[in-house]
């Protein structure tokens, strides 16, 4: 054990004595490990943000029926572009025939102008909802109250606004009971939703919820609706999707050989597609890391060969005093691994720094994972071991007499 510590001490002393040479030697490892830490942190952070956004929007077990499903290529878009509009009749069909479904909420949304006195927002989201919206956890009221089913059915001009709308239009003033204009139509504010924050630089708090009937009076009824469907139990989520699909196909008179003329989108489907996209980034990471490690390993091997050449007399003296081949190999390998690990540690620090800077200066979130840190340490130690083997073997095979003669 003392021999290992001594080898580590010698390696660290050599690194400190030859700072520039050591930095250039470790550059490949530093680039590789910092790439691992940074990219993994960004992918993890983005995945978590997208998962939270999708689950909060669609719900963990809920799903959405809309005119067009997820399109991954131009053929999908061309096939779906002529799908009929989703209407309230479709919502009634799902309610009648899908026994595993608890609630079906119809909603529509668009961007429009909102104003209060002299304050104005050029574009903010307005959502029209049916009376089942209370069954979905995506809606809440931190102040005031929610819109009642009676107000929705009677198409009252009342609204539940997001925290961002309240902040930008009213500031410190209490918005409850005040009237704002949505697309030039006055609506009474009855509630303010709690703050949701932002995702990828886009505010999640600049919206207004109004009754669907009021929405259609403002923007017309010839707009396709989105139907949010909630199963009776999370265990019946897949069954509810199947029943809703069959209900719509039957109601629309589709033949068994005809494809669906509507889209059914669940949170897990969206997440699967997104994760397939991020998998491409992971493949690129493997290429960068592999090339950097190869270059770094070759440089470390060349440096260690040079070190062995410089310390030929020292190695010869140690062997003459009784050091065995495995002792010499152990010393050189320990120094090679230590050298490589120093590069890995620097790379970890830089990777964490880069991910923090990116997260601070851009809307892209990041989250440093401990497993990526451990992976960086293991990889650099393995590189030091693998590429240090040839120099260590050459040192161990030196003839002590010839080594002592060498100047």
N, C-alpha and C positions, 0 to 999 in steps of 0.2 A: 504493500500500500504506500509506503514511504517513497518507493521508487516512482510510483505513478505521480504522486504529488510533486516530486522533484522534476519529473519530465514536464508536468504542466507548468511549473514555475519557470523552467528553462524556455518553454515555448512562449509564455507570456513576456518574459524578458527579451526574447528575440523580436517579438512583435513590437514591443515598446522601443527597442533600440533601432528598428528599421521601419518607422511608421509609414513612410510613403510606399516602400516596397510591399509592406503588409497590406496596405489599403488597396493597392492595385491587384495584389494577389487575391484578395477576398471580394473583389468587385462582383464577380460572377455570382457568388453565394449571396451577397447582399441584394443584388437585383432579383434573384430567384425568390428569396424568402420574403422580401418586401412586397413582391408581386403577389405571393400567396396570401399574405396577411391582408393587403389592401383589397384585392379582388374578392376574397372570401367575405371580408367585412361588408363590402358594398352589396354583393349578391344577397347576403343574409339580411342586411338592413332593408334592401328593396323588397325582398320576399316577405319580410314581416310587415312592412308598410302596405304592400299590395294585399296581403292576406287580411289584414285588419280592415282595409278599405272595402274589399269585396264582401267580407262577412258582415260588416256593419251595413252595407248597402243591400245585399241580397239576403242576409241571414245565414246562419250555419246550416240549417236544414231546409229553409225556404228556397223556392226557385221562381223564375220569372218566365212568363209566356209573352212573346213579343212577335212582331211581324217578321223579323229576320233573325235567324240564329247567329251563331259565331261563324264568321267567314274567314277562312285561312288562305284563300286564293281567289282569283278572279272568276273561276268557274262557279264557286259557291255563291259569289255575289250575283252573277248573272242568273243563276237558278232561282235565287230568293227574291230578286228585285221586284217581281210581279206578284208576290204573295198578297192575298187580300188583307185589308186592315183588320186589326184585332179590335173587337167591339165589346160593348156590355153584354150582347147576346152570347159571345164566347164565354164570358165570365159566368153567366147563368148556366150554360151547358156544363161547365166544369163543376159547379156547385151541385147540379142535379145528379150527375152520373159518377163523380169521383167520391166514393164513400170514405176514402182515407184522408180526404182534404177537410181541414177545419175552416179555413177562411180564404177568400179570394178578394183581393183589393185591386180595383182598377185605378190606374194613375196615368197622367200625362204631364209632360214638362217641356218648358222652353225657356229661352233667355229673353228678357224684356227690361224696359226701363222702370225704375221705381223712384219715388220722390216723396219728400216731406218738407213742405214750405220751400225754403231756398236750397235745401240739400237735395242732391240728385245722384242716382247711380245709373250709369248708361246701360249696363248689362248686369242683371242678377237673375238667378234661377227662380222660376215660379212653378210649383207643382200643384196639379189638381188631383184630389184623391176622393175615392168613394168612402162610404161610412165604415167599411171594415178596416180602415187604416189603423184604428185603435188596437187591433190585434197584433200589430207588428212593432217590435221593439226599436225600429229605426226612427220612430217619432217619439218626442218627449217634450215636456214643458217644464223648464226650471222656474220660470215666473209666470203667473197667470194660470191659464188652463188650456186644455186641448179643445179643438173644434168638436162639437157634439154631433152625433148622427142626425139629429133633427135639423141642425143648421146646415148640414151637408145636403140632406134630402130636400130642404126648402131653398137651397141655393143662396144662402145668406152671404152677404159681402163681408165676411170675417176672415181673419188670417192669423196663422201662427208663424212668426218670423224667426229666422236664425239669429244667433248672437252677433254675427258680423253685420247684418242689416241694422240691428238695433244700435250697435256701436257707431256705425258710420253715419246713420241718419239722425240719431238722437243724442249721441255723446252721453253726458251724465244725466240727461233728462229721462224720466220714466216713460217708456213708450206705451204702456198698457192703457187702453182706452183711446189712444190717438188714432187718427186716420192717415194712412199713407195711400199714395196713388200707385196702382199697379197697372201699367199700360193705360194711364190716364183715368182709370176707374178707382174711386175711393173704397178702401177696405179698412175696417176697424180692427186694430190689433188686440187680440184677446190673450195671447201668450207669447213667450220668448223661449226658444229652445236653448239648452245648455251648450256651452262652447265645445266644439268638436275638434278644432285645430285646423291643420292643413295637411295636404298630401302632395308631395312633389311640387311644392310652391303654390298650389292652388287651394284657396280657402274652402273649407267645408261648411262654413257658417253663413254664407251669403245666399239665402234662399227664403222663400215665402210659401207656405202651404195654404191652399184655399180649397173650397168645395169644388168637386169635379164639374158640377153643373155651371158654377160661376166661371170656371176656367173655359168651358166650351162656349159660353156666351161671349167671352173676350176673344178667344182665338179660333173659334169654329169647332164644329163637331166632326169635321172630316179630317181627323187626325188619328192615327193609329194609337191605341192604348197599350200600356204594358200591364200585365196581370201578375201581381205578386201572389204566390200561392203558398200557404202554410199547411203542412200536414198535421194530422191530429196528434202525432207523436213522432219524435225524431227517428225512432226505429222503423217507421213506415214511410220514410222519405222517398226511397226508390219506388215503393208501391204507389205512392201518391203521384209521382211523376208519370208512371206507366198508365195509371187510371186517367190522369188529366190528358195525356196524349191520346188515348183511345177515345175519350169523351169528345175532344175537338175533331178528331178524324171522322167520327160518326156524325157529329152535328154538321160538319162541312161536306158530308157525302163523299169522302175520298174512298176510292177503290183500294183493295189490298195491295195492288201493284204500284199505286201512285205514292210519290214521296210526300212527306209532311209539307204543307204550305204555311207553316208557322215555325217559329223558333222557340225552343225550350232551353233556357240557360240556368244552370245551377252553379253555385260557388265553386264546387270542386272541379267542374269542367273548365271554368275560366282559369283556375289556379293551375290545372294540368298544362294548359296551353302556355301560360306564362312561364312555368318551370321548364318547359321544353325550349323556350327561347333562351332562358338563362343558361341552359345546358351548353349552348353554343359558346357562351363566354367561358365556361369551364374548360371546354376543349381547347380554346385559344390559350387559356392559362397553362394548361399542361404543356403546350408547345413552347411557350416562353420560359417556363420553369425548366423544362428538359434541356433546352439549348443553353440557358444560363448556367445550369448545374454542370453540364458537360464542359463548357469553357472554364468555369471555376475549378472543376476537378483537375483538368489538365494543367492549369496554371499552378495549382497547389502541388501536383506531382512534380512539375519542373522545379519549383522552388525547393521542395524537399530533397530532390536529387542534388541540387546545388548545395543545400545545407550539409548533406552527407559528404559531398566532395570537400567542402570547407573544413569539416570536422573529422577528416580521415585519420589524422594522427591521434585525436582524442579517442575515436572508436578503437583504433589499434591498441592504445594504451589500456583501455578498459578490458579488451579481450585478453591482453597479456597478463592482466591482474586477476583473471579468472571469470570475467563476464561471459555468460553463455550466449548462443545465438538468439535464444528467445528473449533474453534480457535486452539485447540491442534492438531487436524487432519491436519489443514492447515500448522502448523509449521513443523510437522514431514514429511508430503508429500513434502513440499518445500525443506527441507534438503535432502530428498531422491533423488528428481529430480536434485537438484544442484550437489550432489555427482555423480550421473550418467552422467550429462552433462559434468562435468570436465573430466571424462573418455572419453566421445565422442570428446571433443576438443583436448585432447592429441592424440586420435586415428586419427583425421583429420590431425593433424600436422605430425604424423609419416607416415601416408599414402601418403601425398604429398611429404614427404622427400624420402620415398622408391621409389615412381614412378619416381622422379627426378633422383635418383641415378641409377636406372635401365636404364632409357633413356640415361643417360650420359655414362655409362660403357658398354652398349650393343647396338646392332643395333635395338632393339625393341623400337618403339616410344611410348610415353604416352602423355595424355592430361587430366589434372584434370578438371572434370566437376563440375560446381557449384551446379547442381541438386543433385549430389552424396554427396556433403558437406551438403546441406540442409537435405537430407535424413538421414545422419548420426546424425545430431542434433535432428531431430524429433524422430528417433528410440530410441536414448538414453534417451530423455525426457520421451518417452512412457514407457520405461523399468523402469525408476525411479518411475513413477506414479503407474504402475501396481504392482511392487514388493514392493513398499512402503506402499501400502494400508493396509496390515495386521498389520505391526508395528504401523501405524498411528491409526488404529481402536483400537488396544490394548491400546495405550496411552490414547486415548479419553475415553475409558471405565473404566479407573482406578478410584477407589473410593478415593476421596481426603483424607479422614481420615486414611484409611489403608496406602495410599501412604506416608503421613506425619509420620506415626509411623515407616516406614521401614528405617533401617539404611543403 
